[in-house]
């Protein structure tokens, strides 16, 4: 629990979270998953620019959850690679 709190406090800044999400999305091996993740990250932060107060805290918390999900998903794509797509 203490480690989770430390990790959460380290990425409280939206710009740090944004960079971490982009970095992790670029590790995705599959072209379609990678581009979808990058597009959703950019769109989500565009929508969240105007948030203030409690809604911004909730958005950051959601972003943290998505970062953990993205880390797990990118690990799975590295462990079990799929065939190359035409786009790669």
N, C-alpha and C positions, 0 to 999 in steps of 0.2 A: 504494500500500500504506500509506503514511504517513497519507494522508487517511482511509482506512478505519479505521485505528487511532484517529485523533483522534475521528472520528465515533462509533466504538464506545464510547470512553471518555466522551464527552459524555453519552450516554444510559444510563450504567451503572445509574442509580437506577431501580428498578422503577416508582416513581410518575411519573417523567419519561417513561419508555417508555409507560406506560399512557395518559398524557395525549396523547402524540404519536400513538399508535394510534387513540384516539378521535377526535382532530382530523382525522386523515387519513380515517377511515371516514366522517365526516360530509361529506366532499367527494364521496363517491360520488353520482352522479346517479340511479341506479336504486334505487327504494325497496327492492326485495327484496335486492339486494346490500348496500345500506347497513345494513339491519336485521340481516342475517345477520352482517356483519362486527362490528357493535356487540355482538350477542349472543355471538359467539365470543370477542371480546376480554374481555368481562366474565366469561364462564365460565372462560376460561383463567387469568385472574388469580385468580379464586376458588379454582381447583384448585391454583394455585401458591403460595398463602399459606403453607402449611405446609412448603414446601421449604427445605432448608438445604444448605450446602456445595456440593459439585460439581454436584448436581442443579439448584440455583438458578442457577448460572453457565450451565449448559446451557440452562435455560429462558430466561434473559435473551438468550442468543445466538440461540435460536430466535425469540424475540420481535423481535429486531433484523432477522432475515431476513424475518419476516412484515411488519414495517414497510416494508421495501424493496419487497416484493411488493405491498403495499397501495398504496404510492405509485405504482407502475407501473400498477396496475389502475385507480386513480382517474384517472390521466392518460388512459388509454385511454377511459374512460367519458366524459370531457370532450371528447376529440377526436372520438369517434364515438358521439354520443348515440343512445339508442334511443327508441322511442315512449313517451309517457307511459303509466304504468300507471293502473289504475282507482283505486288507493290514493293517487295524488298529486293 
